[in-house]
Amino acid sequence: MSQSRKQNQNIRGKTFTVKRSENSGSPRDFPKLVKAPDSQQRGTKASSKQYPKKIESFSVKDNTLYSLEYDSRTKTDVEMKVGRVIYIKEIRQDVETQSVELELEYYYKNKYHRKIISRKQLLKNELVKLLEYGLDVPDYKVTKVQKFLNLQEEQAPYHYTHSQLGWSEIEGVEVFKHDQSIGNDNLISSYNGSFNIKEKGTYETWKQIIYNDVVPHTPLCLALTAGFASPVVAWIAKDLDLEVLLLHAYGDSTTGKTTAARVYVSPFGAPTTKEGGCLLKWSGTHNGIIAQLVGNQGVPLAIDEASMNKMKDFTEILYVLAEGMEKARMTKELQLVDRRKWSGVLWSTAEHQLTEKANHNTGIKVRLTEIESLKWTESAAHANRLKESLLENYGQAGPIFIRHIQALGKAAILKRWKEWQVRCVDAMPTKDQFSHRIGDKLALLMTSAELVNECFDFDMDVDSILDLLINIEQTNAGERSVGDIAYRYFQEQVMQHQSKFEMNGRNEKAYECWGRIALKNGKNEVTILPSVFKAIMAEGNFEDTNVILRHWREKGYLDHDTSKLTRRRTAISEVEDFESIEKQKEVRANFYCIEIPDGLIDVKENEKFPHLLNNHMPLQKKSFL
């Protein structure tokens, strides 16, 4: 067993003494910090306490604090009772904020209790406020108690802590903060936060579970790879200007999506949705979800069951999640608030696509990879076996992997990523303007799969993982062009609402007329007023119709005047009492003239457009063109 030793540490000009392990190479050899208790008191037996016996003029015995006072009558020092004992059990300093907190232990009602306070609460006016928790600090005692605590603080055990996770630079050294910080043997800090990332079970058992129940099944290999990719993505994101990698698995509730999420987080933390688990829930507010992610730079987290969220529009939160940064805000003094950040990979699950409840922006579809209805597990027994095993064994493999990639170095990782980027793009049978951007992301996953095989000797089939990713992306590629999606949506609306268009020279059934459908130059053409078209597209969550129309113009779907998106057409009154061509010009207007596929609707050649422009009303009200 390794011998511990004392090592002088220096933070911002102050020298402290902390303990560290001789053998820092193993994730289990680091000194473990007792998890910080919350602000509630916890009672323990008095006989088990090891409080300080004597400090200068103060002494402690029988759970009572005494002070040596000069007795003027006897001209000798006399031991006087101060009160029930209070002492500092431990000092913790956050390496990120440099803030110091103290764990007090105090005697009350025949038990010892603990209370976490900030160091500023050692001020007299703050210390007396702790009376409500049972500390013996009334006004007439607080001066002596404060003096004792100030003296005893110099002897109390001291530890570094961190409350954020993932990559960070501490004292000029890049480290990865997990249960213990990794990367600087001279400054080791312990996690003091809300996530349960402390290892449970054994590494050997976890590895056997993965080898038996994950490695033979390619979809689960992808989930495992994504979890290990999170620190890789976060580590090189700044060098490559990458966003957060968003993966969303959707499909029927029996396909094993949540089991895949458990596999994804298990190397780094508890694969559970219970408090402290790394499986978060979508059933929260926008700000509540974001608050759980801030400060995490590479530890994999999942958000389970978006189906439970009542959010009607996921557009905004998807952009924020992918950007890895809070929205800009200002204080009352008009100063910008620092935007909290996160990075890595984020896994999501639901029974539906997230893009179904979002605007049809291409940006969202490029940022979000949606994985449809994969059979993540082979059976219910397979899923249950993984769930039960992983809930008892997690958190060991992540630190081992971090040490592996640190030993390789960032330059070597970037070189592999570039090689995989070329391979991923070359493997795409159909390419578009987004292929290279998508290839960047796929290459991160494939680089990580290769690194996982090296680190753990798993022998995952990387070619099968690549084939799966290419199939997923080719499926999504057809949904990335907002112009193509909008064109299909427009056709559906025209078919659904045929009665609202004048067709074949008549419009007998319509009380609300949207336009005309006719054959023009041998092609089916829908002529529609811009205001009506924009209202129809807005109902389908298409925000910018000009982007859509320009795409259609490039595709040849739009009949238009030079350098415009519209065509001037004449609407002839049903009364047909125009006396001259000048009067007809008065009712000429701009229309969108959109070609639709042959056979969609049975239309005939018709040159007239018999509707009344002066009676036109907004969409969903009785109107005529």
VEXZALUM-652270 format. One line per field, with one value per residue (C-alpha): residue in three letters; x, y, z; chain; residue number from 1. Coordinates in steps of 0.001 Angstrom, whole numbers, always signed. Each point is the difference from the previous one (the first is absolute). Example, Ala and Ser with C-alpha at 12.3 -4.5 7.8 and 13.67 -1.06 7.14 Angstrom:
<nodes>
type	ala, ser
X	+12300, +1370
Y	-4500, +3440
Z	+7800, -660
mol	A, A
seq	1, 2
</nodes>
This chain:
<nodes>
type	met, ser, gln, ser, arg, lys, gln, asn, gln, asn, ile, arg, gly, lys, thr, phe, thr, val, lys, arg, ser, glu, asn, ser, gly, ser, pro, arg, asp, phe, pro, lys, leu, val, lys, ala, pro, asp, ser, gln, gln, arg, gly, thr, lys, ala, ser, ser, lys, gln, tyr, pro, lys, lys, ile, glu, ser, phe, ser, val, lys, asp, asn, thr, leu, tyr, ser, leu, glu, tyr, asp, ser, arg, thr, lys, thr, asp, val, glu, met, lys, val, gly, arg, val, ile, tyr, ile, lys, glu, ile, arg, gln, asp, val, glu, thr, gln, ser, val, glu, leu, glu, leu, glu, tyr, tyr, tyr, lys, asn, lys, tyr, his, arg, lys, ile, ile, ser, arg, lys, gln, leu, leu, lys, asn, glu, leu, val, lys, leu, leu, glu, tyr, gly, leu, asp, val, pro, asp, tyr, lys, val, thr, lys, val, gln, lys, phe, leu, asn, leu, gln, glu, glu, gln, ala, pro, tyr, his, tyr, thr, his, ser, gln, leu, gly, trp, ser, glu, ile, glu, gly, val, glu, val, phe, lys, his, asp, gln, ser, ile, gly, asn, asp, asn, leu, ile, ser, ser, tyr, asn, gly, ser, phe, asn, ile, lys, glu, lys, gly, thr, tyr, glu, thr, trp, lys, gln, ile, ile, tyr, asn, asp, val, val, pro, his, thr, pro, leu, cys, leu, ala, leu, thr, ala, gly, phe, ala, ser, pro, val, val, ala, trp, ile, ala, lys, asp, leu, asp, leu, glu, val, leu, leu, leu, his, ala, tyr, gly, asp, ser, thr, thr, gly, lys, thr, thr, ala, ala, arg, val, tyr, val, ser, pro, phe, gly, ala, pro, thr, thr, lys, glu, gly, gly, cys, leu, leu, lys, trp, ser, gly, thr, his, asn, gly, ile, ile, ala, gln, leu, val, gly, asn, gln, gly, val, pro, leu, ala, ile, asp, glu, ala, ser, met, asn, lys, met, lys, asp, phe, thr, glu, ile, leu, tyr, val, leu, ala, glu, gly, met, glu, lys, ala, arg, met, thr, lys, glu, leu, gln, leu, val, asp, arg, arg, lys, trp, ser, gly, val, leu, trp, ser, thr, ala, glu, his, gln, leu, thr, glu, lys, ala, asn, his, asn, thr, gly, ile, lys, val, arg, leu, thr, glu, ile, glu, ser, leu, lys, trp, thr, glu, ser, ala, ala, his, ala, asn, arg, leu, lys, glu, ser, leu, leu, glu, asn, tyr, gly, gln, ala, gly, pro, ile, phe, ile, arg, his, ile, gln, ala, leu, gly, lys, ala, ala, ile, leu, lys, arg, trp, lys, glu, trp, gln, val, arg, cys, val, asp, ala, met, pro, thr, lys, asp, gln, phe, ser, his, arg, ile, gly, asp, lys, leu, ala, leu, leu, met, thr, ser, ala, glu, leu, val, asn, glu, cys, phe, asp, phe, asp, met, asp, val, asp, ser, ile, leu, asp, leu, leu, ile, asn, ile, glu, gln, thr, asn, ala, gly, glu, arg, ser, val, gly, asp, ile, ala, tyr, arg, tyr, phe, gln, glu, gln, val, met, gln, his, gln, ser, lys, phe, glu, met, asn, gly, arg, asn, glu, lys, ala, tyr, glu, cys, trp, gly, arg, ile, ala, leu, lys, asn, gly, lys, asn, glu, val, thr, ile, leu, pro, ser, val, phe, lys, ala, ile, met, ala, glu, gly, asn, phe, glu, asp, thr, asn, val, ile, leu, arg, his, trp, arg, glu, lys, gly, tyr, leu, asp, his, asp, thr, ser, lys, leu, thr, arg, arg, arg, thr, ala, ile, ser, glu, val, glu, asp, phe, glu, ser, ile, glu, lys, gln, lys, glu, val, arg, ala, asn, phe, tyr, cys, ile, glu, ile, pro, asp, gly, leu, ile, asp, val, lys, glu, asn, glu, lys, phe, pro, his, leu, leu, asn, asn, his, met, pro, leu, gln, lys, lys, ser, phe, leu
X	+0, +1372, +1301, -1571, +2186, -343, +591, +174, -2407, -131, -3121, +145, +2866, -1239, +1658, -2121, +645, -2018, +302, +519, +793, +3459, -1481, -2208, -173, -2982, -3448, -456, +3167, -1104, -935, -3757, -1828, -3048, -3009, -1058, -3206, -2830, -982, -2068, +1444, +1052, +287, +2806, +1041, +2197, +2391, +1102, +1277, +3677, -108, +3087, +1065, +1925, +784, +1864, -2259, -2902, -616, -2767, -1145, -3252, -1502, +516, +2196, +2072, +2109, +2924, -786, +2098, -1554, +991, -921, +2231, +2414, -70, -1427, -3319, -1791, -3436, -2835, -858, -2752, -714, +2811, +58, +2935, +974, +34, +1238, +832, -861, +1122, -1560, +2724, -2313, -1269, +2599, -2893, +504, -2572, +327, -1590, -819, -627, -1779, -1557, -3723, -2502, +2460, +953, +2489, -1371, +1558, -622, +1611, +643, +1871, +3120, -1554, -2440, +2836, -780, -1668, -3221, -256, +1091, -2812, -2524, +978, -1826, -3044, +1919, +977, +3481, +874, +799, -2123, +1209, +1913, +1919, +553, +3257, +1796, -1500, +1140, +3534, +149, -1187, +2511, +2827, -1266, -421, +3794, +40, -3131, +354, -28, -1182, -514, -3445, -1753, -3685, +161, +871, +2163, +2928, +1455, +3285, +1167, +3203, +1035, -499, -2831, -1916, -3181, -2233, -1863, -355, +3687, +1764, +2241, +3074, +1913, +1486, +1098, -3534, -2741, -3521, -3131, -3504, -2430, -3151, -3406, +808, +658, +3249, +1791, +901, -2178, +691, +3168, +1635, +478, -3726, -956, +2437, -1401, -3561, +1015, +1930, -2904, -3088, +1133, +2915, -1911, -2857, +902, -2719, +1196, +3603, -1087, -1515, +3160, +2177, -2090, +575, +3769, -160, -1292, +3420, +1645, -2432, +359, +3799, +475, -3150, +1834, +2655, -2612, -2703, -2456, -3416, -1461, -735, -3749, -1314, -3708, -1275, -3724, -2473, -2323, +397, +1028, +3077, +2470, +733, +430, +2215, +2235, +133, +1102, +2837, +918, +481, +1211, +3780, -222, -2957, -3195, -2282, -3231, -2631, -95, +1511, +3670, -201, +1449, -3324, -1823, -3662, -1647, -2894, +1193, +121, +2373, +2142, -154, +1385, +2796, +941, +881, +2449, +1951, +3587, +276, +2836, +35, -1800, -2794, -3537, -3297, -3464, -2648, -3566, -688, -3514, -646, +758, -2973, +2164, -1788, +3039, +3490, +1675, +1572, +1270, +1527, +2012, +1142, +965, +2036, +1724, +1172, -613, -2782, -1841, +1520, -1528, +570, -140, -2110, +3145, +106, +3079, +278, -296, +2659, -1530, +434, +1161, +107, +1479, +307, -2735, -3621, -2303, -3785, -2894, -3705, -2737, -112, +2433, +1055, -177, -3722, -436, +2443, +144, +1167, +3337, +2906, +2251, -1810, +164, +3753, +631, -2214, +548, -3252, +180, -3265, -1392, +3202, -342, +2400, -373, -680, -2702, -1621, +2307, +3017, -1189, -703, +3355, +1801, -2076, +566, +3710, +800, -1867, +2455, +3163, +868, +2411, +3331, +686, -332, +3119, +1995, -987, +928, +3503, +284, -776, +2117, +2940, -581, -261, -2373, +2092, -275, -3764, -376, +2049, -2271, -3086, +1212, +556, -3469, -1573, +1153, -1169, -3437, -664, +1258, -2368, -3083, -1759, -1923, +1630, -1377, +1270, -37, +1938, +3353, -1584, -1712, +3239, +1747, -2440, +29, +3797, -99, -2080, +2175, +3220, -1496, -999, +3579, +1324, -2444, +1188, +3614, -619, -2190, +830, -3697, +414, -3210, -714, +788, -1025, -3479, -219, +960, -2581, -2663, +931, +5, -3472, -1276, +1411, -1232, -3491, +298, +1469, -3392, -1415, +2726, -1078, -2672, -937, -764, -1925, -2013, -774, -1440, -1978, -1402, -1121, -1800, -1800, -1080, -1352, -1763, -1619, -809, -3451, +1555, +1599, -1670, +608, -1111, -1748, -2224, +54, -3481, +547, +2373, -1185, +3680, +2207, +3777, +924, -100, +1309, +354, +2066, +2526, +2413, -841, +795, -2184, +308, -1350, -489, -427, +163, +3158, -1977, -1908, +3154, +1875, -2878, -112, +3759, -8, -2526, +2557, +2763, +1869, +1388, +1672, -2032, +2522, +2669, -2460, -1075, +3601, +677, -3044, +1130, +3378, -1793, -2201, -3246, -745, -1315, +1173, +840, +3659, +1877, -3225, -1778, -3455, -1759, -2394, -3361, -3385, -3041, -3161, -3191, -2872, -2274, +2242, -1023, +3438, -260, +3658, +3344, +990, -2664, +1329, +3465, -1402, -666, +3307, +1851, +3068, -517, +2184, -230, +1170, +322, -1226, +581, -2209, -2725, -317, -3281, -2095, +79, -671, +1361, -1638, +1137, -2549, +257, -3610, +272, -601, +3161, -1916, -1701, +3236, +213, +2672, +411, -2596, -2644, -2497, +1812, +366, +3100
Y	+0, +3427, +2269, +3435, +2996, +3715, +2284, +3761, +1658, +3632, +1785, +3735, +624, -2102, -3220, -2875, -3593, -2762, -3747, -1795, -3493, -1257, -1930, +2438, -2140, -2030, +1563, -1823, +1248, +3607, +1199, -6, +2979, -841, +1273, +3350, -238, +2415, +2731, -2310, -1194, -3623, -1595, -2383, -1537, +2161, -2852, -237, +3587, +930, +3720, +2154, -346, +3250, +3109, +2825, +1165, -2236, -3625, -2493, -2795, -1820, +1673, +3426, +2937, +1649, +3145, +769, +3318, +2059, +175, +3306, -1240, -3037, +1504, -3313, -1292, -1782, -2262, +1525, -1691, +1711, -2313, -3105, -847, +1295, -660, -13, -3556, +852, +2952, -145, +2454, +16, +15, +1773, +2885, -73, +263, -1744, -1928, -1581, -3139, +626, -2773, +899, -1612, +408, -2149, -2840, -322, +1442, +1762, +1506, +3245, +1426, +3743, +2515, +1447, +3437, -1490, +1, +3692, +581, +1378, -3012, -2591, +842, -756, -3662, -216, -1265, -3161, -774, +1530, +1463, +3565, +2537, +3613, -342, -3090, +794, +1940, -2915, -2562, +2101, +250, -3753, -732, +2427, -1728, -3491, +806, -64, -3663, -1247, -2406, +1805, -1229, +1393, -513, +692, +422, -111, -2975, -707, +1853, +3049, +1802, +186, +1847, -159, -3762, -1600, -2487, -2031, +325, -3150, -1484, +916, +2447, -1707, +1473, +1848, -2201, +3058, +1309, -2557, +1168, -1975, +461, +1923, +201, -1486, -2774, -3536, -769, -1819, -3486, -2888, -3719, -1052, +876, -3696, -699, +3020, -1067, -3548, +1384, +2124, -2831, -2455, +2167, +3108, -813, -2668, +2461, +2896, +2484, -290, +376, +3317, +1062, -998, +1797, +3171, +3, -215, +2550, +2661, +814, -318, +2506, +2393, -259, +922, +2088, +3307, -1042, -1013, +2571, -2825, +159, -2392, -3334, -632, -3540, -782, -3589, -314, -2787, -2365, -354, -3657, +535, +525, +3727, +579, -3089, +1468, +3238, -2003, -1545, +3480, +1574, -3048, +515, +3348, -69, -1484, -1175, +967, +2734, +191, +2990, +315, -2313, +868, -709, +3318, +478, +2096, +620, +3429, +3598, +1312, +1716, -3007, -2321, +2410, +543, -3686, +183, +3188, -493, -3495, -248, -3613, -2327, -1760, +902, -1175, +1572, -2706, +0, +3254, -1392, +1056, +3661, +2223, +2395, +722, +1327, -1490, +2391, +2374, -2598, -2106, +2967, +817, -3627, -239, +3341, -1078, +3415, +1843, +2790, +3438, +1963, +3398, +1296, +2947, +2098, -1099, -2137, -3327, -3009, -2683, -2751, -3402, -2779, -3749, -2301, -3616, -2401, +183, -3011, +352, -2476, +206, -1826, +2790, +2065, +3259, +1638, -794, +2685, +2513, +2423, -1495, +1777, -1691, +1158, -2211, -3057, +414, +435, -2887, -3636, -1920, -3786, -1643, -3210, -1984, -3278, +986, -3245, -3515, -805, +1108, -2375, +1602, +3475, -1061, -1726, +3141, +2233, -2077, -485, +3607, +1391, -1930, +679, +3414, +2916, -1873, -115, +3731, +1080, -2856, +1214, +3599, -1092, -1922, +2991, +2317, -2350, +83, +3793, +2358, +165, -3756, +124, +2799, -1953, -3016, +2206, +1453, -3489, -1125, +3183, -921, -3600, +1049, +2396, -2534, -2607, +2149, -1282, +3279, +3316, +3509, +3389, -1232, -3229, +1319, +1562, -3297, -1849, +2057, -1329, -3604, +72, +924, -3086, -2278, +1349, -691, -3554, -667, +1438, -2092, -3183, +927, +928, -2939, -2647, -358, -745, +1802, -243, +3587, -691, -1004, +3121, +2132, -1731, +645, +3681, +437, -1577, +2300, +3087, -965, -372, +3439, +1550, -77, +2037, +2652, +2176, +2383, +755, -3648, -505, +3161, -1101, -3308, +1818, +2481, -2832, -1628, +3258, +456, -3561, +345, +3316, -441, +1479, +3358, +366, +951, -2957, -899, +3363, -302, +53, -1045, -1349, +2588, +2719, +965, +198, -344, +130, -1935, -3359, -332, -1484, +2467, -919, -3645, +147, +157, +3434, +1381, +3775, +1419, +3409, +545, +750, -3276, -1977, +1435, -834, -3595, -448, +1603, -2620, -2632, +1682, +1355, +3336, +1600, -475, +1970, -2640, -2680, +1857, +651, -3724, -744, +2578, -1769, -3337, +1431, -331, +3743, +2053, +3542, +3396, +847, +292, -529, -2829, +1042, +292, +2825, -1473, +1506, -914, +425, +943, -2467, +2884, +479, +3621, +1380, +2614, +213, -1701, +2835, -1122, -3539, +1240, +1523, -3509, -1525, -1346, -1987, -3734, -2964, -2393, -3429, -3116, -3245, -3575, -1420, -2343, +1629, +1678, -326, +3438, +1435, +2939, +3221, +3527, +1927, +782, +891, +1282, +3289, +1543, +2685, -2630, -1724, -697, -1706, -3771, -1972, +2666, +65, +1649, +188, +747
Z	+0, -901, +2740, +236, +445, +508, -2888, +218, -2424, -1044, -1174, -618, +2342, +2915, +1084, +1247, +909, -1636, -294, -3257, -1134, -921, -2896, -1847, -3096, +1163, +307, +3304, +1666, +372, +3489, +253, +1442, +2099, -1931, +1363, +2036, -603, +2402, +2178, +3286, +298, +3403, +1026, +3252, +2200, +795, -3653, -286, -172, +792, +738, +3650, +518, -2050, +1774, +2835, -1104, +865, -709, +2255, +551, -3087, +1568, -1009, +2783, +32, +2315, +1702, +2422, +3466, +1596, +3470, -20, -2540, -1890, -3272, +488, -2513, -722, -1888, -3308, -1243, -2027, -2378, -3592, -2285, -3691, -1264, -3485, -2285, -3702, -2654, -3451, -2662, -2445, +2138, +2799, +2477, +3353, +1969, +3423, +1352, +3650, +2470, +3228, +3050, +653, +1909, +685, -3685, -2449, -3058, -3134, -1791, -3163, +126, -2124, +1580, +328, +2495, +2552, +485, +3357, -1412, -2344, +2546, +2426, -2759, +286, +3327, -1869, -933, +3578, +113, +3415, -1187, +1890, +104, +3263, -1220, -3679, +453, +1639, -2386, -2945, +1381, +557, -3557, -1497, +1879, -764, -3719, -364, +1032, -1780, -2955, -3354, -3397, -3483, -1519, -3305, -685, -3803, -2176, -3020, -1541, +1699, +421, +3619, +830, -3656, -297, -2010, +2146, -232, +3043, +951, +3490, +256, -2314, -2563, -1621, +2729, +2702, +1962, +415, +460, +721, +845, -1349, +2168, -2094, -703, -2502, +1216, -1811, +2802, -1195, +1088, -357, -1808, -3284, -815, +352, -2121, -2719, -48, -307, -2993, -1619, +311, -579, -1922, -2313, -2028, -714, -2338, +1134, +3606, -1193, -1486, +3338, +1889, -2555, +337, +3774, -383, -2847, +2403, +1546, -3428, -1540, +2937, -98, -3656, -530, +348, -2501, -2580, +839, +617, +1576, +2537, -1682, +422, -474, +337, +48, -631, -578, +1794, +3760, -296, -2193, +2872, -384, +3740, +294, -2699, +2012, +3069, -2002, -1274, +3473, +1982, -507, +1793, +2397, +1369, -2853, +1746, -127, +3794, +1794, -823, -3006, -3402, -1714, +172, -858, -2675, +2390, +1081, -1115, -2630, +2649, +2320, -2672, -931, +3653, +342, -2915, +728, +1103, -1497, -2502, -1110, +2431, -1963, +1088, -1490, +27, +93, -1362, -1821, -422, +3613, -708, -775, -1995, -3276, -1826, +511, -2459, +2497, +2452, -2787, -1247, +3553, +742, -3198, +518, +3455, +1499, +1767, -1767, +458, +2883, +1543, +3554, +1126, -469, -3682, +522, -1791, +2287, -508, -2102, +1636, -2324, -556, -2655, -1083, -1075, +1100, -416, -106, -219, -819, -1849, -2580, -2051, +1615, -3420, -128, +2658, -1429, -2882, -3273, +56, -1708, +2835, +2488, -2231, -516, +3726, +1121, -990, +420, +224, -977, +1492, +432, +1845, +2757, +1971, -1191, +2559, +3243, +1863, -1678, +1056, +3593, +306, -1101, +2250, +3127, -664, -890, +3003, +2170, -2022, -1425, +126, -254, -3744, -685, +1947, -1563, -3476, +876, +996, -3252, -2222, +2161, -548, -3765, -81, -1787, -3188, -506, +528, -2549, -2544, +354, -256, -3314, -1403, +1047, -1371, -3499, +403, +1259, -2874, -2560, +1460, -640, -3140, -373, +820, +398, +1143, +3610, -517, +1213, +3075, +793, -743, +2697, +2593, -1176, +89, +3693, +746, -2119, +1541, +3418, -983, -1039, +3279, +2061, -1695, +758, +3610, +1031, -2626, -874, -3721, -990, -3727, -1053, -3615, +1168, +2151, -3008, -2214, +2629, +272, -3776, -243, +2754, -1689, -3448, +1467, +1588, -3163, -1709, +2870, +115, -2932, +1252, -3613, -821, +3255, -631, -3576, +1214, +2686, -2552, -2280, +2948, +790, -3614, -156, +3348, -911, -3718, +519, +909, -3421, -3280, -2284, -3512, -347, +3066, +3778, +956, +3507, +1455, +2342, +449, -3054, +282, -3671, -3243, -1154, -3761, -2792, -1334, -2758, +613, +3733, +3088, +1603, +3268, -23, +3490, +1683, +2141, +3182, -262, -818, +2990, +2345, -1259, +449, +3455, +1113, -1003, +2097, -3018, +1126, -3019, -3185, -2087, +681, -1098, -3134, -1047, +346, -2168, -2567, -251, -422, -2772, +1977, -54, -2940, +726, -1451, -472, +3333, +1929, +1783, -1257, -3345, -946, -955, -830, +2056, -2091, +1826, -94, -1080, -3032, -540, -780, -2750, -849, +461, +2387, +2437, -165, +898, +3158, +1378, -995, +3069, +1053, +449, +796, -2916, +1114, -2116, +1570, -1260, -2759, +1176, +3402, -1002, -3191, -1570, -3473, -1958, +1174, -687, +2047, +3676, +973, +3598, +1761, +1435, +1883, +2155, +1080, +3748, +2160, +70, +2013, -659, -2851, -2876, -3759, -2040
mol	A, A, A, A, A, A, A, A, A, A, A, A, A, A, A, A, A, A, A, A, A, A, A, A, A, A, A, A, A, A, A, A, A, A, A, A, A, A, A, A, A, A, A, A, A, A, A, A, A, A, A, A, A, A, A, A, A, A, A, A, A, A, A, A, A, A, A, A, A, A, A, A, A, A, A, A, A, A, A, A, A, A, A, A, A, A, A, A, A, A, A, A, A, A, A, A, A, A, A, A, A, A, A, A, A, A, A, A, A, A, A, A, A, A, A, A, A, A, A, A, A, A, A, A, A, A, A, A, A, A, A, A, A, A, A, A, A, A, A, A, A, A, A, A, A, A, A, A, A, A, A, A, A, A, A, A, A, A, A, A, A, A, A, A, A, A, A, A, A, A, A, A, A, A, A, A, A, A, A, A, A, A, A, A, A, A, A, A, A, A, A, A, A, A, A, A, A, A, A, A, A, A, A, A, A, A, A, A, A, A, A, A, A, A, A, A, A, A, A, A, A, A, A, A, A, A, A, A, A, A, A, A, A, A, A, A, A, A, A, A, A, A, A, A, A, A, A, A, A, A, A, A, A, A, A, A, A, A, A, A, A, A, A, A, A, A, A, A, A, A, A, A, A, A, A, A, A, A, A, A, A, A, A, A, A, A, A, A, A, A, A, A, A, A, A, A, A, A, A, A, A, A, A, A, A, A, A, A, A, A, A, A, A, A, A, A, A, A, A, A, A, A, A, A, A, A, A, A, A, A, A, A, A, A, A, A, A, A, A, A, A, A, A, A, A, A, A, A, A, A, A, A, A, A, A, A, A, A, A, A, A, A, A, A, A, A, A, A, A, A, A, A, A, A, A, A, A, A, A, A, A, A, A, A, A, A, A, A, A, A, A, A, A, A, A, A, A, A, A, A, A, A, A, A, A, A, A, A, A, A, A, A, A, A, A, A, A, A, A, A, A, A, A, A, A, A, A, A, A, A, A, A, A, A, A, A, A, A, A, A, A, A, A, A, A, A, A, A, A, A, A, A, A, A, A, A, A, A, A, A, A, A, A, A, A, A, A, A, A, A, A, A, A, A, A, A, A, A, A, A, A, A, A, A, A, A, A, A, A, A, A, A, A, A, A, A, A, A, A, A, A, A, A, A, A, A, A, A, A, A, A, A, A, A, A, A, A, A, A, A, A, A, A, A, A, A, A, A, A, A, A, A, A, A, A, A, A, A, A, A, A, A, A, A, A, A, A, A, A, A, A, A, A, A, A, A, A, A, A, A, A, A, A, A, A, A, A, A, A, A, A, A, A, A, A, A, A, A, A, A, A, A, A, A, A, A, A, A, A, A, A, A, A, A, A, A, A, A, A, A, A, A, A, A, A, A, A, A, A, A, A, A, A, A, A, A, A, A, A, A, A, A, A, A, A
seq	1, 2, 3, 4, 5, 6, 7, 8, 9, 10, 11, 12, 13, 14, 15, 16, 17, 18, 19, 20, 21, 22, 23, 24, 25, 26, 27, 28, 29, 30, 31, 32, 33, 34, 35, 36, 37, 38, 39, 40, 41, 42, 43, 44, 45, 46, 47, 48, 49, 50, 51, 52, 53, 54, 55, 56, 57, 58, 59, 60, 61, 62, 63, 64, 65, 66, 67, 68, 69, 70, 71, 72, 73, 74, 75, 76, 77, 78, 79, 80, 81, 82, 83, 84, 85, 86, 87, 88, 89, 90, 91, 92, 93, 94, 95, 96, 97, 98, 99, 100, 101, 102, 103, 104, 105, 106, 107, 108, 109, 110, 111, 112, 113, 114, 115, 116, 117, 118, 119, 120, 121, 122, 123, 124, 125, 126, 127, 128, 129, 130, 131, 132, 133, 134, 135, 136, 137, 138, 139, 140, 141, 142, 143, 144, 145, 146, 147, 148, 149, 150, 151, 152, 153, 154, 155, 156, 157, 158, 159, 160, 161, 162, 163, 164, 165, 166, 167, 168, 169, 170, 171, 172, 173, 174, 175, 176, 177, 178, 179, 180, 181, 182, 183, 184, 185, 186, 187, 188, 189, 190, 191, 192, 193, 194, 195, 196, 197, 198, 199, 200, 201, 202, 203, 204, 205, 206, 207, 208, 209, 210, 211, 212, 213, 214, 215, 216, 217, 218, 219, 220, 221, 222, 223, 224, 225, 226, 227, 228, 229, 230, 231, 232, 233, 234, 235, 236, 237, 238, 239, 240, 241, 242, 243, 244, 245, 246, 247, 248, 249, 250, 251, 252, 253, 254, 255, 256, 257, 258, 259, 260, 261, 262, 263, 264, 265, 266, 267, 268, 269, 270, 271, 272, 273, 274, 275, 276, 277, 278, 279, 280, 281, 282, 283, 284, 285, 286, 287, 288, 289, 290, 291, 292, 293, 294, 295, 296, 297, 298, 299, 300, 301, 302, 303, 304, 305, 306, 307, 308, 309, 310, 311, 312, 313, 314, 315, 316, 317, 318, 319, 320, 321, 322, 323, 324, 325, 326, 327, 328, 329, 330, 331, 332, 333, 334, 335, 336, 337, 338, 339, 340, 341, 342, 343, 344, 345, 346, 347, 348, 349, 350, 351, 352, 353, 354, 355, 356, 357, 358, 359, 360, 361, 362, 363, 364, 365, 366, 367, 368, 369, 370, 371, 372, 373, 374, 375, 376, 377, 378, 379, 380, 381, 382, 383, 384, 385, 386, 387, 388, 389, 390, 391, 392, 393, 394, 395, 396, 397, 398, 399, 400, 401, 402, 403, 404, 405, 406, 407, 408, 409, 410, 411, 412, 413, 414, 415, 416, 417, 418, 419, 420, 421, 422, 423, 424, 425, 426, 427, 428, 429, 430, 431, 432, 433, 434, 435, 436, 437, 438, 439, 440, 441, 442, 443, 444, 445, 446, 447, 448, 449, 450, 451, 452, 453, 454, 455, 456, 457, 458, 459, 460, 461, 462, 463, 464, 465, 466, 467, 468, 469, 470, 471, 472, 473, 474, 475, 476, 477, 478, 479, 480, 481, 482, 483, 484, 485, 486, 487, 488, 489, 490, 491, 492, 493, 494, 495, 496, 497, 498, 499, 500, 501, 502, 503, 504, 505, 506, 507, 508, 509, 510, 511, 512, 513, 514, 515, 516, 517, 518, 519, 520, 521, 522, 523, 524, 525, 526, 527, 528, 529, 530, 531, 532, 533, 534, 535, 536, 537, 538, 539, 540, 541, 542, 543, 544, 545, 546, 547, 548, 549, 550, 551, 552, 553, 554, 555, 556, 557, 558, 559, 560, 561, 562, 563, 564, 565, 566, 567, 568, 569, 570, 571, 572, 573, 574, 575, 576, 577, 578, 579, 580, 581, 582, 583, 584, 585, 586, 587, 588, 589, 590, 591, 592, 593, 594, 595, 596, 597, 598, 599, 600, 601, 602, 603, 604, 605, 606, 607, 608, 609, 610, 611, 612, 613, 614, 615, 616, 617, 618, 619, 620, 621, 622, 623, 624, 625
</nodes>
